Amino acid sequence: MYSQVVVNVPALYDRVFTYRGEAPLGSLVQVPFGSSTRAALVVGHSSVTDIAEEIKCLGKPLYSGAVWLDHALLALSQELADFYLCTRGAIIDLMLPVPFREKEVSSLKKVARQATSHDETLMRSAPAQLTTEQTDAIEQVKRAIADGQAKPHLLYGVTGSGKTEVYLHAISFALSQGKQAIYLVPEIALTAQVIANVVHRFGEAVAVLHSGLSPGERARTWQRVLSGECRVVVGARSAVFAPTARLGLIVMDEEHEQTYRHEGGVNYHTRVVAQLRARRQGGVLLMGSATPSLEVYSSAARGGTKLLRLTARPPGTTLPEVKIIDMRQELRQGLSGLLSSPLRQAVAASLQNGEQALLLFNRRGYAQLSLCRDCGHIAACPHCDVSLRLHAAARRLLCHYCGYSVRASEECSRCRGQLYNRGAGTEKLAEELQALFPGFLFTRLDADTAAGKGAHQKLLTEFGRQDSHVLLGTKMIAKGLDFPRVTVAGVVDADSGMYYPDFRAVEESFALLMQVAGRSGRGTTSGRVFVQTFNPNHYCLRLLEQHDYCGFYSIESRLRRKLSYPPFGGLATLCFRGKDQHKVLEAAEATGVLCGANPAVTVLGPVAEVPARQKGIYRYQLTLKAPNRKVLQVVLGELRARITEVCSSGARWYIILE
């Protein structure tokens, strides 16, 4: 008997090697390779071989011969490699829950099992009665699970409409049919309430997979899923690879979130993996969002995805009133701080009524740059093409890209002139709130305050217990939170995200603002939302004011169609990296010429990315546009075969398929 294996040699990840002997499919073994010994994954068996030379024998099994990838995942690894134009070994490296390196195997024996805690204060009880729309959506998903329909389903529901309860009923039905379920969330740290509800509902049947687990914890959890002991898996994007042999349902909550995109190594989208996996195993993919991605909603409009709707919140709750605040007018009236008069008054009223408020300011730190008025010098990072941000509490100037920092000073490092701070962040907002509302308590949630282990959940728990009155922070406060005492939500600066150089910038801004708005008025008291902007007539904000996602989809899709951007055309980004700026740009330019030889493809660039230099590495990109994805697949496949002709050793590259 012979075994086919993928060996842990990244340069040979696209090859399969044959060894004499048999080990379980999906298990890791040692193999003699050249003059050394390597770890390898068994991907196939055969009783005969046409290899003429001497065939070496398999070595000893690793991890006690445990199986890590079942037959379905092994088949999926090849399908994903073909789809993303990468090696099968690179996909396997993504899938494996344990190190694909023998020297790290022993570390698994040293890790003690730790229980995962889920704070009861973050749990919300299930609604006493389902709405008619919830019941209808649940029944349609149950029928699809029972029939083994692999067609994707989109649960489009306004914020607070009860999508989570639909998910939980669907999971419960899948379990009753003897099947398993995967529940995907955008970020584990930002969805503690969701996880707590799932664990509360299904108890010991739940496994939680996330990047914070040690190798030993992850390995043990993986084996519990593979054995069928755990029938529900909750996790972020990597949980899509969980070994659920009897897969009946994949839930993808907040499917529009960009955190479902994985960049680095293989640049995949979790939604694509989930679709391919559900189709292969006969499971149902149930995606949910109040602001679906244009790709998914367009598929639903064409009939490729089943559309389920939740158009209203449960009885007793209503969507909040949204008010767009023109900051130009506020400045003309003498505004000196960060909060407009209407937002200040609304926060004051909520505090006086014993309610809570939430404020989004998607910039951390105290100031965005330190400028010398004498010589014009701006403190900048020596490793990245960005200014250093002032963090007043730590008295440091910090780079938000590489972590470089220096002690903050009031004097210019060049001319000893006085430095002036420009721009603001969450630290500055917290300082202003404390001055405006003395005697009240504030919780600031950003990457600085949530850095310690368990700090994020601790801060949310305190706010949920009403130990503080205002929750302020970056976009992490907009996702997955359900605090019924919040009646006022404010957006300090709605403009910054809409003008980022990315074709999805407005779509992402609309989704974020809708999520923030959805945090308000989830209890019995109606909510209000105040959005501060210098561009009050932007269609994104006007449609936000009306809670009109369909109107936004109509305008945004019309613009995308004109430009042949997804979902109305194929798009790929080729990213080039290296320490030598000249070599990186040269490689990008030569690749552009090579791709431009195909008349079906439009080449844009190369252009410098933002920032152009990060951690000492220069960054350029090309954009390829084609009528559809199939044309791109052909062009990119040809490029992979010829890339060594144009990409020197001083530049590396990778593909992002949009």
Sequence and secondary structure as in RCSB ss.txt:
>XXXX:A:sequence
MYSQVVVNVPALYDRVFTYRGEAPLGSLVQVPFGSSTRAALVVGHSSVTDIAEEIKCLGKPLYSGAVWLDHALLA
LSQELADFYLCTRGAIIDLMLPVPFREKEVSSLKKVARQATSHDETLMRSAPAQLTTEQTDAIEQVKRAIADGQA
KPHLLYGVTGSGKTEVYLHAISFALSQGKQAIYLVPEIALTAQVIANVVHRFGEAVAVLHSGLSPGERARTWQRV
LSGECRVVVGARSAVFAPTARLGLIVMDEEHEQTYRHEGGVNYHTRVVAQLRARRQGGVLLMGSATPSLEVYSSA
ARGGTKLLRLTARPPGTTLPEVKIIDMRQELRQGLSGLLSSPLRQAVAASLQNGEQALLLFNRRGYAQLSLCRDC
GHIAACPHCDVSLRLHAAARRLLCHYCGYSVRASEECSRCRGQLYNRGAGTEKLAEELQALFPGFLFTRLDADTA
AGKGAHQKLLTEFGRQDSHVLLGTKMIAKGLDFPRVTVAGVVDADSGMYYPDFRAVEESFALLMQVAGRSGRGTT
SGRVFVQTFNPNHYCLRLLEQHDYCGFYSIESRLRRKLSYPPFGGLATLCFRGKDQHKVLEAAEATGVLCGANPA
VTVLGPVAEVPARQKGIYRYQLTLKAPNRKVLQVVLGELRARITEVCSSGARWYIILE
>XXXX:A:secstr
 EEEEEES GGGTT  EEEES   TTBEEEEEETTEEEEEEEEEEES     S   B   BSGGG B S HHHHH
HHHHHHHHHTS HHHHHHHH SS SSGGGGGGGGG         GGG     SS  HHHHHHHHHHHHHHHHT  
  EEEEE TTS HHHHHHHHHHHHHHTT EEEEE S GGG HHHHHHHHHHHGGGEEEE TTS HHHHHHHHHHH
HTTS  EEEESGGGGG   TTEEEEEEETTT GGGB  SSS  BHHHHHHHHHHHHT EEEEEESS  HHHHHHH
HHTSSEEEEE S  TT    EEEEEEHHHHHHTT  SSS HHHHHHHHHHHHTT EEEEE    SSBSEEEETTT
  B B SSSSSB EEETTTTEEE TTT  EEE  SB TTT  BEEEES  HHHHHHHHHHHSTT  EEEESTTTT
 STTHHHHHHHHHHTTSSSEEEESGGGGSS   TTEEEEEES SSGGGGSSSTTHHHHHHHHHHHHHTTSS SSS
  EEEEEES TT HHHHHHHTT HHHHHHHHHHHHHHHT TTSSEEEEEEEEES HHHHHHHHHHHHHHHHTSTT
 EEEEEEEEEEEEETTEEEEEEEEEESSHHHHHHHHHHHHHHGGGT  TT EEEEEE 
